[in-house]
Amino acid sequence: MLYPIFPFDSKNGINVFLVELYPGCSHISDIHRNVLEEMILVVEGTLIIKVEEEIYELNAGDSIKFYGELNHTYTNKGNKNTLFHNIEIYK
């Protein structure tokens, strides 16, 4: 589930979402050619994020940022929902 917190604003070029991934769920994100950076902040649970060929395991309180034009996948391998903020900064 994707919940917009601050929808895209052309003045500041930022989108902020709260994302909820159910146990066993994965999301392969489209490459964002117009997104300069993505920032992920895990609120609850464990998030496995693959950026190109690098795999990161993030727990509540962890964060990561990467270029939006890279291939990336979000996965919840846990047994409870994972919540994270996704901040997209546009070019």
C-alpha positions as CSV (number, residue, x, y, z in Angstrom):
1,M,0.0,0.0,0.0
2,L,1.2,3.5,-0.9
3,Y,0.1,6.4,1.2
4,P,1.0,9.9,0.0
5,I,2.2,12.2,2.8
6,F,3.3,15.1,0.7
7,P,2.2,14.7,-2.9
8,F,4.5,16.0,-5.6
9,D,5.0,19.8,-5.5
10,S,6.7,21.3,-8.6
11,K,8.0,24.2,-6.4
12,N,10.3,21.9,-4.3
13,G,10.4,18.8,-6.6
14,I,9.7,16.3,-3.7
15,N,7.3,13.4,-3.2
16,V,6.9,11.8,0.3
17,F,5.1,8.5,0.8
18,L,4.5,6.0,3.5
19,V,4.8,2.5,2.1
20,E,3.4,-0.7,3.7
21,L,4.7,-4.0,2.5
22,Y,2.9,-7.2,3.7
23,P,4.9,-10.3,4.7
24,G,6.4,-12.0,1.7
25,C,5.6,-9.1,-0.6
26,S,8.1,-7.6,-3.1
27,H,7.9,-4.6,-5.3
28,I,10.1,-4.1,-8.3
29,S,10.2,-0.3,-8.9
30,D,10.3,1.2,-12.3
31,I,13.4,3.2,-13.1
32,H,12.8,6.8,-12.4
33,R,14.6,8.8,-15.0
34,N,13.3,12.1,-13.6
35,V,14.1,11.2,-9.9
36,L,17.6,12.4,-8.8
37,E,17.6,10.6,-5.4
38,E,15.4,8.3,-3.4
39,M,15.6,8.2,0.4
40,I,14.2,5.3,2.4
41,L,13.6,5.5,6.1
42,V,12.3,2.3,7.8
43,V,9.7,2.9,10.4
44,E,8.7,-0.7,11.4
45,G,9.8,-4.2,10.4
46,T,12.7,-5.2,8.2
47,L,13.1,-4.2,4.6
48,I,15.4,-5.9,2.0
49,I,16.3,-3.4,-0.7
50,K,18.2,-4.4,-3.8
51,V,19.8,-1.5,-5.7
52,E,21.3,-2.8,-8.9
53,E,23.3,-5.8,-7.6
54,E,23.8,-4.6,-4.0
55,I,21.5,-6.0,-1.3
56,Y,20.8,-4.1,1.9
57,E,18.9,-5.2,5.0
58,L,17.3,-2.3,6.8
59,N,15.6,-2.4,10.2
60,A,13.4,0.1,12.0
61,G,15.4,3.3,12.3
62,D,17.7,2.5,9.4
63,S,17.9,4.6,6.2
64,I,19.5,4.6,2.8
65,K,19.6,6.9,-0.3
66,F,20.4,6.0,-3.9
67,Y,19.9,7.4,-7.4
68,G,16.4,6.9,-8.6
69,E,17.5,5.9,-12.1
70,L,19.0,2.6,-10.7
71,N,17.1,-0.6,-10.7
72,H,15.7,-1.3,-7.3
73,T,13.4,-3.7,-5.5
74,Y,11.8,-3.7,-2.1
75,T,11.1,-6.9,-0.2
76,N,9.6,-7.8,3.1
77,K,10.8,-11.3,4.1
78,G,9.6,-11.0,7.6
79,N,6.4,-12.2,9.2
80,K,4.9,-8.8,10.0
81,N,4.2,-5.7,7.9
82,T,7.1,-3.4,7.0
83,L,6.5,0.4,7.0
84,F,8.9,2.8,5.4
85,H,9.0,6.4,4.2
86,N,10.0,6.9,0.6
87,I,11.2,10.4,-0.3
88,E,11.8,11.1,-4.0
89,I,13.7,14.2,-5.0
90,Y,13.2,15.2,-8.7
91,K,15.7,16.7,-11.1
